[in-house]
């Protein structure tokens, strides 16, 4: 669990959207450096308005996990995170009982009972056994904690937490099934628990649930998917990627932005590449160029920065053959990239004025 900053005001994104101020929420998130895709952001707003969780699938590095992180940062919300992995157990994410403390409790009460008159012992122990299932012995996992926090936040009239169910394709059927009730009803029923359940049924007060999937391990079940609003995070257009890179790397020069995006666009176009660089790699490469004050590449420098976007030996061998092509692409005019940069940088517009004029004719 990542707690919100007690020294900053909180904003309830669900209330903002329900009040018709979607653009305000978009700008808050964008101010963190994460620029949402318009359609994906619209889908997210629908999830807020409907009370449904939001399921986002897509390739690695496409910004699925970064979205809830940006949302929590922008609105100063507590965030609970469940990271998918093999062997994940229900008690880790929902709840478990502190068996050791329960045992100590019963031992203490057995000692007390022995000192009571015999006719009182039975009733005393019966009450003790019931209290063994009280809240102080309940251990909440991240999902349980998120729904419990949401209930407390509703009573205090403060914003609910964000619950990130990350890489849900690694959960497996039993975990998916255990999440159906809280996703549908907002409640987690606990056998023998004195309170009966934790959570909150009012959909406007439930956690803001964002579920991600890489679509790699297991196919999600229909009942699980049906409890979500669905979006697909695709690789952004070059213009959108530039917008994101510019927001994430405020210190980047036009030359560094152009260099990184032209390079990775060229890499994506190389025949035989099975794992193309994603937005994550674009952000990393741009950051590396800023740190090293790089605004142009030669063969040595290009090989140095391969480590950011070449992930297999086969890919490195393939790109080694294409070094001349890649270098040529980084120094050539790119209509989409250079026109976008020129519209924001007068010096860049002068540099490519002839090509931009010819492109516009």
C-alpha positions, 0 to 999 in steps of 0.5 A: 500500500502506498499512502497518500501525502497527508500534507496535500489536498486530495481530489476524488476523480469519480466526483470530478467526472460525475460533475462533468469536469473530465477535462480537468481530470485529464489535465491533472493527470497530464501534469504528472508527465503522463499524457493519456490517450483520448479514447482510453481516458474516455473509457476510464471516465465511463468506468468511473461513471458506471462504478465498474472496474477498468480492464486495460490490456496491451503490449508491455511498456504501453503505459498500463501500469503508469496510468493508475500511478499517475492518477494516484499522484495527480489526485493524491490518492492512496494506492493498493497494488496486487502484482500478478505472479504464479502461486498467488493465494487468496489469503494474500490479497483478500484476508487471513486470520492471525492464527497465532494471536487467536491461539494466545487469546484462547489460551488466556481465556481457558486459563480464566475459565478454569478459575470460574465456577464450573457452571459459568465456564461453558458460557464464558468459553462460548463468548471467547470463541466468538470473539476469536473472530473479531476484527483485531485478529483479521489480517487484510490483504491489498484487495481487502485493505482497499475495500476497507479503506474505501468504506472508511473514506466514505464515512469520512467523506474523503476520496477512495483509494486506487486499487491496481490489479497488475498483470492479471493474466498471471492470477489464475482462475481461483484468484479471478473467482475470489475477486468476482464478488468484491468487483460486483458488490463492493463487499468481501464476505468473511465466514465467522467474522463478527462483522460479516463482511468488509467493503462498501456496497455504494458504487460511488464510494468503492475503490477505483479499480484498474486491472491490467493484462499483458495477454501473455499467461492465461486467458481471463475468464468471461465472468471476470472480464464482464465486471470491467469496462475494457480498453486496449492500450495500443502503441501510440501514434508518433505525434502522441508519442512525441507529446508524451516524451515531451511531457515526461522529459521537460528538459529534452531539446527538440534535437533529443526528442527527434533523435530518440523517436526517429531512432526507435521508429526506424528500429520498429520498421526493421524486418525480422524484429520480433519484440519492437521497442515500446513507449517505455523504451522511448522514455528511457532512451530520451532520458539517456540522451538528456543525461549524456547531452546527446543530440546526434549519433555515430556508430559508437554512440548508437551501439552504446545506447542499444542496451535500452531497446535491444533485449535479445542477442538475435535482435542485436545481431540484426540491428548491427547489420542495420546501423547505417540505415538507423543512423541515416534515419536519425539525421533525415527529415521525418514529416510527422516528427519534424513538423510537430517539433517545428510547430513548437520550436521556431529554431527547429522550424528554421532548420527544416523549413525547406522540407516542411514547406515542400511537404505542405505543398 
